[in-house]
């Protein structure tokens, strides 16, 4: 990290040489569960989930522990964090149960793409592995 001063105004900013990112405040790196976060004042950037890199979030939008991470209505599993996000349909208030959608595109016998909507229940208990239970699957 380098500290830069702009000449016309006394404005301080911080430059990250690894990513080429410029921060308005001195960035602070912290981990929440398995998620690496960079705090820039009121904004938070997620650094180790590929789809979420360099998108600014508020701190209250991100919840994570050692097994899962939720950002708004998106859920990432630790083992599949660089794959696609699961869309949260329902959630419990204690961060232990979620019903998620996992849309997948499959082909029928005529090679016509069909959307397959699969719902899973995710059970997240502290100190245990995350459980995945298939609920239903529909073609549309």
C-alpha positions as CSV (number, residue, x, y, z in Angstrom):
1,X,0.0,0.0,0.0
2,X,1.2,3.4,-0.9
3,X,0.0,6.7,0.5
4,X,-0.5,9.5,-2.1
5,X,-1.2,13.2,-1.8
6,X,-2.9,15.0,-4.6
7,X,-1.3,18.4,-5.4
8,X,-4.2,20.7,-6.0
9,X,-6.0,19.8,-2.9
10,X,-4.9,18.1,0.3
11,X,-6.6,14.8,-0.4
12,X,-5.2,11.6,0.9
13,X,-5.7,8.3,-0.9
14,X,-4.2,4.8,-0.7
15,X,-3.0,2.8,-3.7
16,X,-2.9,-1.0,-3.7
17,X,-0.1,-2.1,-6.1
18,X,-1.3,-5.7,-6.3
19,X,-4.8,-4.9,-7.5
20,X,-4.5,-1.3,-8.9
21,X,-7.3,-0.2,-6.6
22,X,-7.3,3.3,-5.0
23,X,-9.0,3.7,-1.6
24,X,-10.1,6.9,0.0
25,X,-9.3,5.7,3.5
26,X,-6.5,3.6,4.8
27,X,-7.8,0.1,4.0
28,X,-8.0,-2.5,6.8
29,X,-8.0,-6.3,6.0
30,X,-10.1,-8.6,8.2
31,X,-11.5,-12.1,7.9
32,X,-15.1,-13.0,8.7
33,X,-15.2,-16.8,8.6
34,X,-13.6,-17.8,5.4
35,X,-14.2,-14.4,3.7
36,X,-11.4,-11.9,3.3
37,X,-12.8,-8.4,3.6
38,X,-11.1,-5.0,2.9
39,X,-12.7,-2.1,4.8
40,X,-12.5,1.4,3.2
41,X,-14.3,3.7,5.5
42,X,-18.0,2.7,5.4
43,X,-17.6,0.4,2.4
44,X,-16.5,-3.2,2.4
45,X,-14.9,-5.1,-0.5
46,X,-14.8,-8.9,-0.7
47,X,-11.5,-10.2,-2.0
48,X,-11.6,-14.0,-2.1
49,X,-15.0,-14.7,-3.8
50,X,-14.4,-14.2,-7.5
51,X,-17.9,-13.0,-8.5
52,X,-17.9,-10.4,-5.7
53,X,-14.4,-8.9,-6.1
54,X,-14.3,-5.1,-6.2
55,X,-18.0,-4.6,-5.6
56,X,-18.6,-2.2,-2.7
57,X,-21.0,-3.4,0.0
58,X,-22.1,-2.0,3.3
59,X,-20.9,-4.0,6.3
60,X,-24.5,-5.1,7.3
61,X,-25.0,-6.8,3.9
62,X,-22.4,-9.5,4.5
63,X,-22.7,-12.4,7.0
64,X,-20.3,-15.2,7.1
65,X,-18.9,-18.0,9.2
66,X,-16.5,-20.9,8.5
67,X,-19.0,-22.7,6.1
68,X,-21.1,-20.2,4.3
69,X,-21.3,-16.5,3.3
70,X,-24.5,-14.5,2.5
71,X,-24.4,-11.3,0.6
72,X,-27.9,-9.9,0.4
73,X,-29.9,-12.7,-1.2
74,X,-26.9,-14.6,-2.5
75,X,-25.3,-17.5,-0.6
76,X,-21.8,-19.0,-1.2
77,X,-20.5,-22.2,0.2
78,X,-16.9,-22.3,1.3
79,X,-16.2,-25.4,-0.9
80,X,-17.8,-23.7,-4.0
81,X,-17.1,-20.1,-3.4
82,X,-15.7,-19.5,-6.9
83,X,-18.7,-21.2,-8.5
84,X,-22.1,-19.6,-9.0
85,X,-24.1,-18.2,-6.1
86,X,-27.2,-19.9,-4.7
87,X,-30.3,-17.6,-4.5
88,X,-31.9,-17.5,-1.1
89,X,-35.7,-18.0,-1.1
90,X,-36.2,-18.3,2.7
91,X,-33.9,-18.0,5.7
92,X,-34.1,-18.4,9.4
93,X,-33.1,-15.5,11.7
94,X,-30.4,-17.5,13.4
95,X,-28.2,-18.1,10.3
96,X,-28.8,-21.9,10.5
97,X,-31.4,-22.8,7.9
98,X,-31.8,-21.6,4.3
99,X,-34.0,-22.7,1.3
100,X,-32.1,-21.8,-1.8
101,X,-32.7,-22.0,-5.6
102,X,-30.1,-23.3,-7.9
103,X,-31.1,-22.7,-11.5
104,X,-29.3,-25.0,-14.0
105,X,-29.6,-25.1,-17.7
106,X,-29.9,-28.6,-19.2
107,X,-30.7,-29.8,-22.7
108,X,-33.5,-32.0,-23.8
109,X,-33.1,-34.8,-26.4
110,X,-33.5,-32.2,-29.3
111,X,-30.6,-30.2,-27.8
112,X,-33.1,-27.4,-26.8
113,X,-32.1,-25.7,-23.6
114,X,-34.4,-26.1,-20.7
115,X,-34.3,-24.3,-17.3
116,X,-34.2,-26.8,-14.4
117,X,-35.2,-25.2,-11.1
118,X,-33.8,-27.1,-8.1
119,X,-34.4,-26.1,-4.5
120,X,-32.2,-27.2,-1.6
121,X,-32.3,-26.8,2.1
122,X,-29.0,-25.8,3.7
123,X,-28.5,-26.6,7.4
124,X,-25.6,-24.7,9.0
125,X,-24.9,-25.8,12.6
126,X,-21.9,-24.3,14.4
127,X,-18.9,-26.6,14.6
128,X,-20.4,-29.1,12.1
129,X,-20.3,-29.6,8.3
130,X,-22.9,-27.8,6.2
131,X,-25.8,-30.2,5.3
132,X,-27.4,-30.0,1.9
133,X,-30.9,-31.6,1.4
134,X,-32.6,-31.6,-2.0
135,X,-36.3,-30.4,-1.8
136,X,-37.6,-30.4,-5.3
137,X,-36.7,-30.0,-9.0
138,X,-38.9,-28.7,-11.8
139,X,-38.5,-28.1,-15.6
140,X,-39.9,-24.9,-17.1
